[in-house]
Amino acid sequence: MKTILKTVITGLLLFLTVGILVSCSSSKEVYSKITKVEDEFKIEKSGAQLWGEACNRCHLAPSPADYNDTDWRTISLHMRVRANLTEKDITKIETFLKSAN
């Protein structure tokens, strides 16, 4: 009787473990597919939008005409670190500022 009970319990535990592993891998696949779809439909912000949002968070954003291209490059490097901006975002902002000065 004990052997049968042990076998049944072992079988149930094995069944539950396999079920949990399968459901976890399935949910990871579903989440991955949802993330890919979300990425396809994201609207990229322009450099002007990012400049307005990021720079005005902490201070009044200076006019693009206030500095030359060399100054904007130096300011961009500094503010990327201070504002915790991505390389992609700071590149867009810097391109906008240089094109508008």
C-alpha positions as CSV (number, residue, x, y, z in Angstrom):
1,M,0.0,0.0,0.0
2,K,2.8,2.4,0.9
3,T,4.6,1.7,-2.4
4,I,1.4,2.5,-4.4
5,L,0.9,5.7,-2.4
6,K,4.5,6.7,-3.0
7,T,4.2,6.0,-6.7
8,V,1.0,8.0,-7.0
9,I,2.4,11.0,-5.1
10,T,5.6,10.8,-7.2
11,G,3.5,10.7,-10.4
12,L,1.4,13.7,-9.3
13,L,4.5,15.7,-8.4
14,L,6.1,14.9,-11.7
15,F,2.9,15.8,-13.6
16,L,2.6,19.1,-11.7
17,T,6.3,19.9,-12.3
18,V,6.1,19.3,-16.0
19,G,2.9,21.3,-16.2
20,I,4.5,24.2,-14.5
21,L,7.5,24.1,-16.7
22,V,5.4,23.9,-19.9
23,S,3.2,26.8,-18.8
24,C,6.2,29.0,-17.9
25,S,7.8,28.5,-21.3
26,S,4.5,29.2,-23.0
27,S,4.0,32.4,-21.1
28,K,7.5,33.5,-22.0
29,E,6.8,32.9,-25.7
30,V,3.5,34.8,-25.5
31,Y,5.2,37.7,-23.6
32,S,8.0,37.8,-26.2
33,K,5.5,37.9,-29.1
34,I,3.5,40.7,-27.4
35,T,6.7,42.7,-26.8
36,K,7.6,42.3,-30.5
37,V,4.2,43.6,-31.6
38,E,4.4,46.5,-29.2
39,D,7.8,47.5,-30.5
40,E,6.5,47.5,-34.1
41,F,3.8,50.1,-33.2
42,K,5.9,52.4,-31.0
43,I,6.0,56.0,-32.3
44,E,9.5,57.4,-32.2
45,K,9.8,60.8,-30.8
46,S,11.7,63.4,-32.7
47,G,14.8,65.3,-31.5
48,A,12.7,68.4,-30.9
49,Q,10.2,66.5,-28.8
50,L,12.9,64.8,-26.7
51,W,14.7,68.2,-26.3
52,G,11.5,69.8,-25.0
53,E,10.7,66.9,-22.6
54,A,14.2,66.1,-21.3
55,C,15.7,69.6,-21.1
56,N,12.7,71.2,-19.5
57,R,12.5,68.6,-16.8
58,C,15.1,70.3,-14.7
59,H,15.6,73.7,-16.2
60,L,14.5,76.1,-19.0
61,A,15.7,74.6,-22.2
62,P,18.1,77.0,-24.0
63,S,17.4,78.1,-27.5
64,P,19.2,76.1,-30.2
65,A,20.7,79.4,-31.4
66,D,22.3,80.0,-28.0
67,Y,25.3,77.7,-28.8
68,N,27.3,76.6,-31.8
69,D,27.8,72.9,-32.9
70,T,30.9,72.4,-30.8
71,D,29.2,73.7,-27.7
72,W,26.1,71.6,-28.2
73,R,28.3,68.5,-28.5
74,T,30.0,69.2,-25.2
75,I,26.6,70.1,-23.5
76,S,25.1,66.9,-25.0
77,L,27.8,64.7,-23.5
78,H,27.4,66.3,-20.1
79,M,23.6,66.3,-20.1
80,R,23.4,62.6,-21.3
81,V,25.0,61.6,-18.0
82,R,23.1,64.1,-15.9
83,A,19.7,63.4,-17.4
84,N,20.3,59.6,-17.8
85,L,19.5,59.7,-21.6
86,T,20.1,56.9,-24.0
87,E,22.7,57.3,-26.8
88,K,19.8,57.2,-29.3
89,D,17.9,60.0,-27.6
90,I,20.9,62.3,-27.1
91,T,21.9,61.8,-30.7
92,K,18.4,62.9,-31.8
93,I,18.4,65.9,-29.5
94,E,21.9,66.9,-30.6
95,T,21.0,66.6,-34.3
96,F,17.9,68.8,-33.7
97,L,19.9,71.4,-31.9
98,K,22.7,71.6,-34.5
99,S,20.2,71.8,-37.3
100,A,18.3,74.6,-35.6
101,N,21.2,76.9,-34.7
